[in-house]
Amino acid sequence: IGYSFTPLGSVIGAAWGFVDWGIAGAIFAWLYNLINK
């Protein structure tokens, strides 16, 4: 798969990164709350 650095590509990459970190953060927060009851 060939990746080329374009403004649109960087925006899409940033959006995916934001989604990935958001999901990971939500799971981590849920586990943290589950453990610390």
mmCIF file of the N, C-alpha and C atoms, coordinates in Angstrom:
data_MODEL
# 
_entry.id   MODEL 
# 
loop_
_atom_site.group_PDB 
_atom_site.id 
_atom_site.type_symbol 
_atom_site.label_atom_id 
_atom_site.label_alt_id 
_atom_site.label_comp_id 
_atom_site.label_asym_id 
_atom_site.label_entity_id 
_atom_site.label_seq_id 
_atom_site.pdbx_PDB_ins_code 
_atom_site.Cartn_x 
_atom_site.Cartn_y 
_atom_site.Cartn_z 
_atom_site.occupancy 
_atom_site.B_iso_or_equiv 
_atom_site.pdbx_formal_charge 
_atom_site.auth_seq_id 
_atom_site.auth_comp_id 
_atom_site.auth_asym_id 
_atom_site.auth_atom_id 
_atom_site.pdbx_PDB_model_num 
ATOM 1   N N  . ILE A 1 1  ? 0.865   -1.191 0.000  1.00 0.00 ? 1  ILE A N  1 
ATOM 2   C CA . ILE A 1 1  ? 0.000   0.000  0.000  1.00 0.00 ? 1  ILE A CA 1 
ATOM 3   C C  . ILE A 1 1  ? 0.898   1.236  0.000  1.00 0.00 ? 1  ILE A C  1 
ATOM 4   N N  . GLY A 1 2  ? 0.699   2.119  -0.952 1.00 0.00 ? 2  GLY A N  1 
ATOM 5   C CA . GLY A 1 2  ? 1.537   3.311  -1.059 1.00 0.00 ? 2  GLY A CA 1 
ATOM 6   C C  . GLY A 1 2  ? 0.895   4.495  -0.373 1.00 0.00 ? 2  GLY A C  1 
ATOM 7   N N  . TYR A 1 3  ? 1.612   5.051  0.578  1.00 0.00 ? 3  TYR A N  1 
ATOM 8   C CA . TYR A 1 3  ? 1.143   6.260  1.248  1.00 0.00 ? 3  TYR A CA 1 
ATOM 9   C C  . TYR A 1 3  ? 1.878   7.467  0.687  1.00 0.00 ? 3  TYR A C  1 
ATOM 10  N N  . SER A 1 4  ? 1.128   8.494  0.343  1.00 0.00 ? 4  SER A N  1 
ATOM 11  C CA . SER A 1 4  ? 1.744   9.743  -0.090 1.00 0.00 ? 4  SER A CA 1 
ATOM 12  C C  . SER A 1 4  ? 1.298   10.845 0.862  1.00 0.00 ? 4  SER A C  1 
ATOM 13  N N  . PHE A 1 5  ? 2.217   11.740 1.192  1.00 0.00 ? 5  PHE A N  1 
ATOM 14  C CA . PHE A 1 5  ? 1.896   12.803 2.137  1.00 0.00 ? 5  PHE A CA 1 
ATOM 15  C C  . PHE A 1 5  ? 1.179   13.933 1.413  1.00 0.00 ? 5  PHE A C  1 
ATOM 16  N N  . THR A 1 6  ? -0.103  14.058 1.680  1.00 0.00 ? 6  THR A N  1 
ATOM 17  C CA . THR A 1 6  ? -0.903  15.142 1.119  1.00 0.00 ? 6  THR A CA 1 
ATOM 18  C C  . THR A 1 6  ? -1.667  15.794 2.262  1.00 0.00 ? 6  THR A C  1 
ATOM 19  N N  . PRO A 1 7  ? -2.088  17.041 2.087  1.00 0.00 ? 7  PRO A N  1 
ATOM 20  C CA . PRO A 1 7  ? -2.878  17.689 3.153  1.00 0.00 ? 7  PRO A CA 1 
ATOM 21  C C  . PRO A 1 7  ? -4.110  16.869 3.540  1.00 0.00 ? 7  PRO A C  1 
ATOM 22  N N  . LEU A 1 8  ? -4.815  16.342 2.543  1.00 0.00 ? 8  LEU A N  1 
ATOM 23  C CA . LEU A 1 8  ? -5.998  15.530 2.829  1.00 0.00 ? 8  LEU A CA 1 
ATOM 24  C C  . LEU A 1 8  ? -5.617  14.252 3.567  1.00 0.00 ? 8  LEU A C  1 
ATOM 25  N N  . GLY A 1 9  ? -4.531  13.620 3.132  1.00 0.00 ? 9  GLY A N  1 
ATOM 26  C CA . GLY A 1 9  ? -4.078  12.397 3.781  1.00 0.00 ? 9  GLY A CA 1 
ATOM 27  C C  . GLY A 1 9  ? -3.712  12.624 5.236  1.00 0.00 ? 9  GLY A C  1 
ATOM 28  N N  . SER A 1 10 ? -3.062  13.764 5.515  1.00 0.00 ? 10 SER A N  1 
ATOM 29  C CA . SER A 1 10 ? -2.676  14.055 6.894  1.00 0.00 ? 10 SER A CA 1 
ATOM 30  C C  . SER A 1 10 ? -3.906  14.338 7.753  1.00 0.00 ? 10 SER A C  1 
ATOM 31  N N  . VAL A 1 11 ? -4.919  14.957 7.166  1.00 0.00 ? 11 VAL A N  1 
ATOM 32  C CA . VAL A 1 11 ? -6.166  15.210 7.900  1.00 0.00 ? 11 VAL A CA 1 
ATOM 33  C C  . VAL A 1 11 ? -6.864  13.894 8.229  1.00 0.00 ? 11 VAL A C  1 
ATOM 34  N N  . ILE A 1 12 ? -6.923  12.995 7.243  1.00 0.00 ? 12 ILE A N  1 
ATOM 35  C CA . ILE A 1 12 ? -7.536  11.681 7.463  1.00 0.00 ? 12 ILE A CA 1 
ATOM 36  C C  . ILE A 1 12 ? -6.748  10.898 8.517  1.00 0.00 ? 12 ILE A C  1 
ATOM 37  N N  . GLY A 1 13 ? -5.424  10.952 8.425  1.00 0.00 ? 13 GLY A N  1 
ATOM 38  C CA . GLY A 1 13 ? -4.580  10.270 9.401  1.00 0.00 ? 13 GLY A CA 1 
ATOM 39  C C  . GLY A 1 13 ? -4.797  10.806 10.802 1.00 0.00 ? 13 GLY A C  1 
ATOM 40  N N  . ALA A 1 14 ? -4.897  12.134 10.913 1.00 0.00 ? 14 ALA A N  1 
ATOM 41  C CA . ALA A 1 14 ? -5.130  12.757 12.216 1.00 0.00 ? 14 ALA A CA 1 
ATOM 42  C C  . ALA A 1 14 ? -6.496  12.348 12.768 1.00 0.00 ? 14 ALA A C  1 
ATOM 43  N N  . ALA A 1 15 ? -7.493  12.287 11.889 1.00 0.00 ? 15 ALA A N  1 
ATOM 44  C CA . ALA A 1 15 ? -8.837  11.897 12.315 1.00 0.00 ? 15 ALA A CA 1 
ATOM 45  C C  . ALA A 1 15 ? -8.842  10.457 12.831 1.00 0.00 ? 15 ALA A C  1 
ATOM 46  N N  . TRP A 1 16 ? -8.167  9.550  12.098 1.00 0.00 ? 16 TRP A N  1 
ATOM 47  C CA . TRP A 1 16 ? -8.089  8.151  12.531 1.00 0.00 ? 16 TRP A CA 1 
ATOM 48  C C  . TRP A 1 16 ? -7.348  8.032  13.858 1.00 0.00 ? 16 TRP A C  1 
ATOM 49  N N  . GLY A 1 17 ? -6.253  8.810  13.999 1.00 0.00 ? 17 GLY A N  1 
ATOM 50  C CA . GLY A 1 17 ? -5.500  8.796  15.250 1.00 0.00 ? 17 GLY A CA 1 
ATOM 51  C C  . GLY A 1 17 ? -6.364  9.261  16.413 1.00 0.00 ? 17 GLY A C  1 
ATOM 52  N N  . PHE A 1 18 ? -7.155  10.316 16.156 1.00 0.00 ? 18 PHE A N  1 
ATOM 53  C CA . PHE A 1 18 ? -8.034  10.852 17.199 1.00 0.00 ? 18 PHE A CA 1 
ATOM 54  C C  . PHE A 1 18 ? -9.076  9.812  17.607 1.00 0.00 ? 18 PHE A C  1 
ATOM 55  N N  . VAL A 1 19 ? -9.652  9.122  16.611 1.00 0.00 ? 19 VAL A N  1 
ATOM 56  C CA . VAL A 1 19 ? -10.652 8.080  16.886 1.00 0.00 ? 19 VAL A CA 1 
ATOM 57  C C  . VAL A 1 19 ? -10.026 6.928  17.670 1.00 0.00 ? 19 VAL A C  1 
ATOM 58  N N  . ASP A 1 20 ? -8.837  6.485  17.216 1.00 0.00 ? 20 ASP A N  1 
ATOM 59  C CA . ASP A 1 20 ? -8.157  5.376  17.893 1.00 0.00 ? 20 ASP A CA 1 
ATOM 60  C C  . ASP A 1 20 ? -7.850  5.716  19.345 1.00 0.00 ? 20 ASP A C  1 
ATOM 61  N N  . TRP A 1 21 ? -7.298  6.917  19.593 1.00 0.00 ? 21 TRP A N  1 
ATOM 62  C CA . TRP A 1 21 ? -6.964  7.322  20.957 1.00 0.00 ? 21 TRP A CA 1 
ATOM 63  C C  . TRP A 1 21 ? -8.219  7.534  21.796 1.00 0.00 ? 21 TRP A C  1 
ATOM 64  N N  . GLY A 1 22 ? -9.302  7.997  21.141 1.00 0.00 ? 22 GLY A N  1 
ATOM 65  C CA . GLY A 1 22 ? -10.559 8.183  21.862 1.00 0.00 ? 22 GLY A CA 1 
ATOM 66  C C  . GLY A 1 22 ? -11.122 6.858  22.350 1.00 0.00 ? 22 GLY A C  1 
ATOM 67  N N  . ILE A 1 23 ? -11.089 5.845  21.479 1.00 0.00 ? 23 ILE A N  1 
ATOM 68  C CA . ILE A 1 23 ? -11.577 4.513  21.844 1.00 0.00 ? 23 ILE A CA 1 
ATOM 69  C C  . ILE A 1 23 ? -10.694 3.910  22.936 1.00 0.00 ? 23 ILE A C  1 
ATOM 70  N N  . ALA A 1 24 ? -9.378  4.008  22.749 1.00 0.00 ? 24 ALA A N  1 
ATOM 71  C CA . ALA A 1 24 ? -8.441  3.466  23.735 1.00 0.00 ? 24 ALA A CA 1 
ATOM 72  C C  . ALA A 1 24 ? -8.620  4.162  25.082 1.00 0.00 ? 24 ALA A C  1 
ATOM 73  N N  . GLY A 1 25 ? -8.800  5.477  25.053 1.00 0.00 ? 25 GLY A N  1 
ATOM 74  C CA . GLY A 1 25 ? -8.996  6.244  26.283 1.00 0.00 ? 25 GLY A CA 1 
ATOM 75  C C  . GLY A 1 25 ? -10.287 5.853  26.987 1.00 0.00 ? 25 GLY A C  1 
ATOM 76  N N  . ALA A 1 26 ? -11.345 5.634  26.205 1.00 0.00 ? 26 ALA A N  1 
ATOM 77  C CA . ALA A 1 26 ? -12.629 5.254  26.788 1.00 0.00 ? 26 ALA A CA 1 
ATOM 78  C C  . ALA A 1 26 ? -12.536 3.887  27.456 1.00 0.00 ? 26 ALA A C  1 
ATOM 79  N N  . ILE A 1 27 ? -11.877 2.941  26.788 1.00 0.00 ? 27 ILE A N  1 
ATOM 80  C CA . ILE A 1 27 ? -11.694 1.599  27.349 1.00 0.00 ? 27 ILE A CA 1 
ATOM 81  C C  . ILE A 1 27 ? -10.841 1.662  28.615 1.00 0.00 ? 27 ILE A C  1 
ATOM 82  N N  . PHE A 1 28 ? -9.754  2.447  28.564 1.00 0.00 ? 28 PHE A N  1 
ATOM 83  C CA . PHE A 1 28 ? -8.874  2.572  29.723 1.00 0.00 ? 28 PHE A CA 1 
ATOM 84  C C  . PHE A 1 28 ? -9.609  3.196  30.904 1.00 0.00 ? 28 PHE A C  1 
ATOM 85  N N  . ALA A 1 29 ? -10.395 4.237  30.639 1.00 0.00 ? 29 ALA A N  1 
ATOM 86  C CA . ALA A 1 29 ? -11.150 4.898  31.703 1.00 0.00 ? 29 ALA A CA 1 
ATOM 87  C C  . ALA A 1 29 ? -12.176 3.945  32.307 1.00 0.00 ? 29 ALA A C  1 
ATOM 88  N N  . TRP A 1 30 ? -12.829 3.145  31.445 1.00 0.00 ? 30 TRP A N  1 
ATOM 89  C CA . TRP A 1 30 ? -13.823 2.185  31.918 1.00 0.00 ? 30 TRP A CA 1 
ATOM 90  C C  . TRP A 1 30 ? -13.170 1.135  32.809 1.00 0.00 ? 30 TRP A C  1 
ATOM 91  N N  . LEU A 1 31 ? -12.020 0.602  32.375 1.00 0.00 ? 31 LEU A N  1 
ATOM 92  C CA . LEU A 1 31 ? -11.308 -0.388 33.178 1.00 0.00 ? 31 LEU A CA 1 
ATOM 93  C C  . LEU A 1 31 ? -10.825 0.213  34.488 1.00 0.00 ? 31 LEU A C  1 
ATOM 94  N N  . TYR A 1 32 ? -10.321 1.453  34.424 1.00 0.00 ? 32 TYR A N  1 
ATOM 95  C CA . TYR A 1 32 ? -9.825  2.140  35.618 1.00 0.00 ? 32 TYR A CA 1 
ATOM 96  C C  . TYR A 1 32 ? -10.952 2.312  36.637 1.00 0.00 ? 32 TYR A C  1 
ATOM 97  N N  . ASN A 1 33 ? -12.124 2.723  36.170 1.00 0.00 ? 33 ASN A N  1 
ATOM 98  C CA . ASN A 1 33 ? -13.271 2.893  37.058 1.00 0.00 ? 33 ASN A CA 1 
ATOM 99  C C  . ASN A 1 33 ? -13.741 1.554  37.607 1.00 0.00 ? 33 ASN A C  1 
ATOM 100 N N  . LEU A 1 34 ? -13.660 0.505  36.784 1.00 0.00 ? 34 LEU A N  1 
ATOM 101 C CA . LEU A 1 34 ? -14.081 -0.825 37.200 1.00 0.00 ? 34 LEU A CA 1 
ATOM 102 C C  . LEU A 1 34 ? -13.182 -1.335 38.330 1.00 0.00 ? 34 LEU A C  1 
ATOM 103 N N  . ILE A 1 35 ? -11.869 -1.119 38.198 1.00 0.00 ? 35 ILE A N  1 
ATOM 104 C CA . ILE A 1 35 ? -10.900 -1.588 39.185 1.00 0.00 ? 35 ILE A CA 1 
ATOM 105 C C  . ILE A 1 35 ? -10.993 -0.782 40.478 1.00 0.00 ? 35 ILE A C  1 
ATOM 106 N N  . ASN A 1 36 ? -11.218 0.514  40.365 1.00 0.00 ? 36 ASN A N  1 
ATOM 107 C CA . ASN A 1 36 ? -11.166 1.395  41.533 1.00 0.00 ? 36 ASN A CA 1 
ATOM 108 C C  . ASN A 1 36 ? -12.541 1.698  42.122 1.00 0.00 ? 36 ASN A C  1 
ATOM 109 N N  . LYS A 1 37 ? -13.354 0.636  42.272 1.00 0.00 ? 37 LYS A N  1 
ATOM 110 C CA . LYS A 1 37 ? -14.662 0.854  42.886 1.00 0.00 ? 37 LYS A CA 1 
ATOM 111 C C  . LYS A 1 37 ? -14.558 0.640  44.382 1.00 0.00 ? 37 LYS A C  1 
# 
